[in-house]
Amino acid sequence: MFRLWGRIWKNNHMLKDTVICDDRQDTRTHKVFHCLEQICYELDLGNPIWLDTTVRDFKKHSKARFYQDNFIEEIDFDYLEIQVIEED
């Protein structure tokens, strides 16, 4: 089972969160992209763009933050944070 936790933060307060589970037989990268797409759908957000710093942080910590620079449209929060909480 692969689980990804998505949280929206503003002023150091978590506004919304959701956990997406993915038990398909697929690569880790595909699972991350699929779960992130589902998180954005549930939180009513556009899909963010993966910048080099975002990719580097995710590879190092299994956690990434998507700021205004990662989104095409204007966002009304500080950042979207994703974190892998379970991998098999």
N, C-alpha and C positions, 0 to 999 in steps of 0.2 A: 504494500500500500504506500502511495506517495501522497503527502498532504502539504499544501501550501497555505500559509496564513497571510491574508491581506488586511492591512489596517490603514485608515485615513487619520492623519494627525493635523491638528491646528492648535497653535499656542501651547504645545506640550501636553495636549489632551487628545486622547483617542476618541474620535467622533463615531466611527463605524468600523466594524471588522467582520470578516467572514473566513471560513476555512473551506477549501476545496479539496476533495479526495479524488485521486485518479489511480485506478487499479488496472489500467490497460497494460499490455505488454508492449512497451515502447521505450525509446531512449529517454534519459533524464531531461535532455534539452527539450524534446517534444512535450514531455509532461509539464515542464515549467511553463512553456508557451501556452499550452492548453489551459492550465490552471489560471494563469494570469489573465487570459481572455475571459474565463468564467468569472473571475473576481471583478474585473472591470464591468462585465455585464450585470452582475448582482449589485454593484455599487453605482451603476448608471454613469460610467466613465468611458471616455474614449481610450483606446489602447495606447499606452505610452511607447515612446521610442527608446530603444536601448542605446545609450551613449557609452563610449569607451569606459568612462569611470564607473558607470552602473554595472557593466559586465565584469570589470575588474573586482569591484566590491562583492558581487554575487559569487564569483569563483572563489574568492578568499574566505568569505564568511557565510555563504549560503543565505545571504540576506542582502536586500537592495532597497534603495530609496529612489523614488521617482519624483522629482521636483517639477516646477513650472517649465523648465527647459526641456523636459522629457515629453511634454504634452503639446499638442498643436492648439487646442482650445484653451481658453482661460479656466483656471481651476480656483475654487473658493476655499482651499485648504493649503496647508504648508507642504505636505508631501504624502505620497502613497508608499507604504513600506510593505515589502513581501519577505517572507521567511519560510524556509523549508523546515517543517516541524517533524516530519517522519519520512524516512526512506527505507526501502527494502533492498 
